[in-house]
Amino acid sequence: MKVVVIGTGPAGITAAQTVRSLDPDGSVVALCAEPYPPYSPPAMADHFLTGRTTTLYWKGPDVVARLGIDERRDVVVTGVDTEGRAVVLDGGEHVGYDRLIVASGSRLYAPIPGAELPGVYDFKSLRRATELIGHVRSGEATSALIVGAGLIGIELSLLLSELGVATTVVEREGWAMPRLLDEVTAEVVEQAVAAKGVTLRKGTEAAAFEGAGSVSGVRLRSGDLLTADLYIAATGVKPHTELLAGSTITAGWGIHVDDGLRTSVSGVYAAGDVAEVADWLTGERYVHAIFPNAVAQGRIAGTNALGGETLYEGAEAMNSLKHLGVPVIAMGTTQDPDQVLRSLDGSGLRSVYLRDGRIIGAQLAGDTHAAGLYHSLMLRRRNVEGFGEHLVDPSFTLATVVWEATRPGLSSRRTIHSSASGGPSRI
Ligand SMILES: Cc1cc2nc3c(=O)[nH]c(=O)nc-3n(C[C@H](O)[C@H](O)[C@H](O)COP(=O)(O)OP(=O)(O)OC[C@H]3O[C@@H](n4cnc5c(N)ncnc54)[C@H](O)[C@@H]3O)c2cc1C
């Protein structure tokens, strides 16, 4: 069996590794547009700050040689001939397959005019990120403008600031990381970001990147023009689906897959940031662009490409900020809770979102010790009504869960805020 994998990001290399381990005698070909060993995008900031490559090349720099994967770097797949079972490379070469796994990931973008202008950077790709940081290190760039204060925009602003770049982030919404954090947790992030010297302009909408030939400014909805040495589009990610144009593999925003990660074409699978998968909580299908989802999906696509019948249980949202100086973890959703519990004390801020007595989301800043426990209760859809406000007590631990199982009806102790409406409110 010959399996071709497009992309060696977290999804692609996991798929290739899975195929290799299940079929040691088969052939695995991995094609990647970039000239590096398989890397972890979340580790790029640490790599640029410290020069370390251990977490960047998270499977080891020699992973493909070690596993006997036929890897080709610096090749771009431009098309898929599903009739002829071959992918087409930028030079015109056809690479045949028995099974194909599309794991081409996504790029950072902004859905505004001019976002594709030369000079607008995509800090998702190590190649583009290396170019960007090269401008900083050479002294050519001393200021940067980032459009979008999502997780990647904020992480990048911290990195650039650390490297001495005067960095401004514009965010359309009224608080930082609005898709991940509620307004209260976001305040912690905003204070930490400001302390690191980043200028965050909330409620500021970018209308377009402007420039003749290459980018030279960002026009705001207000009409003002902001300029800097470096520009980064970071309002979200856009799946790399352009290689499917003209093929019969169907895609919307991302590639359509079933729960076995099979695409609309027999023998073709998709995994990671490029695929639209079900949300574990709502069942809604969309692109869930986070690392653990990509790895889990890569494993399943690899297994099923060899005839397995493993079903993906659904993607979840869990993320953490690594370079803030204050640990911040967010998981699940803040949408439509029927109760929000919060506590704030010297150890930190914790918020738990409940619907029908179950945790649908949690956010922790400062002390994150119970994050794993919330996560586990959330994924197990465990009814947590019995804990009441103890859920957000800093002393809430697994021992509390076990104790409650034998002695239900804990009395209320210390909670700063508990809202039935669920809407974020300030402490
Ligand atoms: C700065 C940063 C911080 C992040 N932090 C976190 C975090 O804290 N936690 C978390 O869970 N997630 C985080 N993420 C997101 C995480 O990195 C992604 O979800 C993950 O990388 C997705 O893996 P993937 O393999 O699907 O896609 P990608 O990592 O995008 O890899 C796809 C690969 O395919 C290649 N490719 C694309 N098109 C083609 C083509 N036509 N031909 C050949 N090759 C192609 C690309 O060059 C790329 O190498 C972060 C991302 C960034 C950029």
Ligand as a Chemical Component Dictionary entry (heavy atoms), coordinates in Angstrom:
data_LIG
# 
_chem_comp.id                   LIG 
_chem_comp.type                 NON-POLYMER 
_chem_comp.pdbx_formal_charge   0 
_chem_comp.three_letter_code    LIG 
# 
loop_
_chem_comp_atom.comp_id 
_chem_comp_atom.atom_id 
_chem_comp_atom.alt_atom_id 
_chem_comp_atom.type_symbol 
_chem_comp_atom.charge 
_chem_comp_atom.model_Cartn_x 
_chem_comp_atom.model_Cartn_y 
_chem_comp_atom.model_Cartn_z 
_chem_comp_atom.pdbx_ordinal 
LIG C1  C1  C 0 2.201  30.996 16.906 1  
LIG C2  C2  C 0 1.252  29.842 17.054 2  
LIG C3  C3  C 0 0.889  29.429 18.319 3  
LIG C4  C4  C 0 -0.007 28.390 18.467 4  
LIG N1  N1  N 0 -0.302 27.998 19.730 5  
LIG C5  C5  C 0 -1.111 26.949 19.916 6  
LIG C6  C6  C 0 -1.359 26.477 21.225 7  
LIG O1  O1  O 0 -0.898 27.042 22.217 8  
LIG N2  N2  N 0 -2.134 25.386 21.382 9  
LIG C7  C7  C 0 -2.690 24.754 20.300 10 
LIG O2  O2  O 0 -3.388 23.764 20.500 11 
LIG N3  N3  N 0 -2.499 25.176 19.038 12 
LIG C8  C8  C 0 -1.714 26.261 18.819 13 
LIG N4  N4  N 0 -1.472 26.692 17.535 14 
LIG C9  C9  C 0 -2.199 26.044 16.410 15 
LIG C10 C10 C 0 -1.515 24.776 15.909 16 
LIG O3  O3  O 0 -0.205 25.090 15.569 17 
LIG C11 C11 C 0 -2.261 24.218 14.699 18 
LIG O4  O4  O 0 -3.564 23.870 15.047 19 
LIG C12 C12 C 0 -1.524 23.008 14.131 20 
LIG O5  O5  O 0 -0.249 23.373 13.666 21 
LIG C13 C13 C 0 -2.316 22.375 12.991 22 
LIG O6  O6  O 0 -1.571 21.338 12.441 23 
LIG P1  P1  P 0 -1.792 20.860 10.938 24 
LIG O7  O7  O 0 -0.829 19.757 10.726 25 
LIG O8  O8  O 0 -3.222 20.613 10.686 26 
LIG O9  O9  O 0 -1.432 22.120 10.032 27 
LIG P2  P2  P 0 -0.138 23.002 9.883  28 
LIG O10 O10 O 0 0.619  23.098 11.145 29 
LIG O11 O11 O 0 -0.616 24.256 9.238  30 
LIG O12 O12 O 0 0.787  22.201 8.851  31 
LIG C14 C14 C 0 0.445  22.056 7.496  32 
LIG C15 C15 C 0 1.695  21.888 6.668  33 
LIG O13 O13 O 0 1.290  21.628 5.315  34 
LIG C16 C16 C 0 2.107  22.347 4.436  35 
LIG N5  N5  N 0 1.368  22.613 3.178  36 
LIG C17 C17 C 0 0.323  23.455 3.020  37 
LIG N6  N6  N 0 -0.099 23.454 1.743  38 
LIG C18 C18 C 0 0.705  22.602 1.096  39 
LIG C19 C19 C 0 0.784  22.191 -0.265 40 
LIG N7  N7  N 0 -0.060 22.650 -1.186 41 
LIG N8  N8  N 0 1.758  21.310 -0.610 42 
LIG C20 C20 C 0 2.619  20.827 0.334  43 
LIG N9  N9  N 0 2.578  21.190 1.617  44 
LIG C21 C21 C 0 1.639  22.063 1.998  45 
LIG C22 C22 C 0 2.435  23.623 5.189  46 
LIG O14 O14 O 0 3.626  24.213 4.700  47 
LIG C23 C23 C 0 2.546  23.138 6.628  48 
LIG O15 O15 O 0 3.871  22.820 6.959  49 
LIG C24 C24 C 0 -0.578 27.747 17.325 50 
LIG C25 C25 C 0 -0.205 28.164 16.054 51 
LIG C26 C26 C 0 0.698  29.199 15.915 52 
LIG C27 C27 C 0 1.089  29.630 14.523 53 
# 
loop_
_chem_comp_bond.comp_id 
_chem_comp_bond.atom_id_1 
_chem_comp_bond.atom_id_2 
_chem_comp_bond.value_order 
_chem_comp_bond.pdbx_ordinal 
LIG C1  C2  SING 1  
LIG C2  C3  SING 2  
LIG C2  C26 DOUB 3  
LIG C3  C4  DOUB 4  
LIG C4  N1  SING 5  
LIG C4  C24 SING 6  
LIG N1  C5  DOUB 7  
LIG C5  C6  SING 8  
LIG C5  C8  SING 9  
LIG C6  O1  DOUB 10 
LIG C6  N2  SING 11 
LIG N2  C7  SING 12 
LIG C7  O2  DOUB 13 
LIG C7  N3  SING 14 
LIG N3  C8  DOUB 15 
LIG C8  N4  SING 16 
LIG N4  C9  SING 17 
LIG N4  C24 SING 18 
LIG C9  C10 SING 19 
LIG C10 O3  SING 20 
LIG C10 C11 SING 21 
LIG C11 O4  SING 22 
LIG C11 C12 SING 23 
LIG C12 O5  SING 24 
LIG C12 C13 SING 25 
LIG C13 O6  SING 26 
LIG O6  P1  SING 27 
LIG P1  O7  DOUB 28 
LIG P1  O8  SING 29 
LIG P1  O9  SING 30 
LIG O9  P2  SING 31 
LIG P2  O10 DOUB 32 
LIG P2  O11 SING 33 
LIG P2  O12 SING 34 
LIG O12 C14 SING 35 
LIG C14 C15 SING 36 
LIG C15 O13 SING 37 
LIG C15 C23 SING 38 
LIG O13 C16 SING 39 
LIG C16 N5  SING 40 
LIG C16 C22 SING 41 
LIG N5  C17 SING 42 
LIG N5  C21 SING 43 
LIG C17 N6  DOUB 44 
LIG N6  C18 SING 45 
LIG C18 C19 SING 46 
LIG C18 C21 DOUB 47 
LIG C19 N7  SING 48 
LIG C19 N8  DOUB 49 
LIG N8  C20 SING 50 
LIG C20 N9  DOUB 51 
LIG N9  C21 SING 52 
LIG C22 O14 SING 53 
LIG C22 C23 SING 54 
LIG C23 O15 SING 55 
LIG C24 C25 DOUB 56 
LIG C25 C26 SING 57 
LIG C26 C27 SING 58 
# 
